[in-house]
């Protein structure tokens, strides 16, 4: 009877697997606790991943997002410019930052600041696209209210025929 035995040292592979597992755990912990929304799409805009904060901002669960594309939740008025930037990035163009509106699941608008970056493979091909999203709705509403107040003030000033002066006589 002859026996042939093959022995393979898997120590290095086990160490590499453990290092990868720890790295993935660390990544998930950081992303899940981030105060910014983080979403990843494929190069066509289909959602692959979204952290809890992103889901809170747009009102969809991560499972619901996986059936959607970025284009599906972008406000129609902001969609043309957003698609141009997204497609340029997906085709190897530059990363970008954009302020735009999303339409939430409940139909409301939310203003966001998106920092959008490509994830590239070793050959430089775009594998996915990541957006880091900040909800800037309160700031945009304050800016719009200020602009309206200034416009009203300008209208009143421009249409006033005379000037009134009040003096303190004391």
VENWOPE-V579261 format. One record per residue. N is the residue number from 1. PSI is psi in whole degrees, 0 to 359 (none if undefined). Layout:
<<N PSI> <N PSI>>
This chain:
<<1 129> <2 137> <3 138> <4 129> <5 136> <6 127> <7 130> <8 130> <9 112> <10 13> <11 314> <12 319> <13 318> <14 320> <15 318> <16 318> <17 318> <18 319> <19 320> <20 316> <21 315> <22 321> <23 317> <24 320> <25 317> <26 315> <27 310> <28 320> <29 317> <30 311> <31 320> <32 336> <33 1> <34 145> <35 349> <36 151> <37 141> <38 125> <39 147> <40 135> <41 164> <42 175> <43 349> <44 356> <45 358> <46 132> <47 135> <48 321> <49 147> <50 135> <51 173> <52 320> <53 319> <54 315> <55 321> <56 318> <57 317> <58 351> <59 11> <60 151> <61 164> <62 322> <63 319> <64 322> <65 326> <66 342> <67 0> <68 167> <69 161> <70 322> <71 330> <72 335> <73 356> <74 136> <75 136> <76 325> <77 335> <78 352> <79 313> <80 311> <81 322> <82 318> <83 319> <84 310> <85 315> <86 312> <87 322> <88 315> <89 314> <90 333> <91 20> <92 4> <93 189> <94 154> <95 162> <96 164> <97 136> <98 144> <99 129> <100 177> <101 143> <102 155> <103 117> <104 164> <105 326> <106 3> <107 350> <108 161> <109 144> <110 128> <111 136> <112 154> <113 116> <114 126> <115 114> <116 127> <117 148> <118 143> <119 119> <120 150> <121 182> <122 332> <123 359> <124 3> <125 142> <126 121> <127 323> <128 172> <129 133> <130 132> <131 129> <132 119> <133 128> <134 134> <135 115> <136 22> <137 313> <138 316> <139 315> <140 321> <141 320> <142 319> <143 318> <144 320> <145 319> <146 316> <147 319> <148 318> <149 318> <150 320> <151 318> <152 316> <153 317> <154 318> <155 314> <156 314> <157 316> <158 333> <159 4> <160 123> <161 328> <162 167> <163 136> <164 136> <165 134> <166 132> <167 143> <168 120> <169 3> <170 none>>
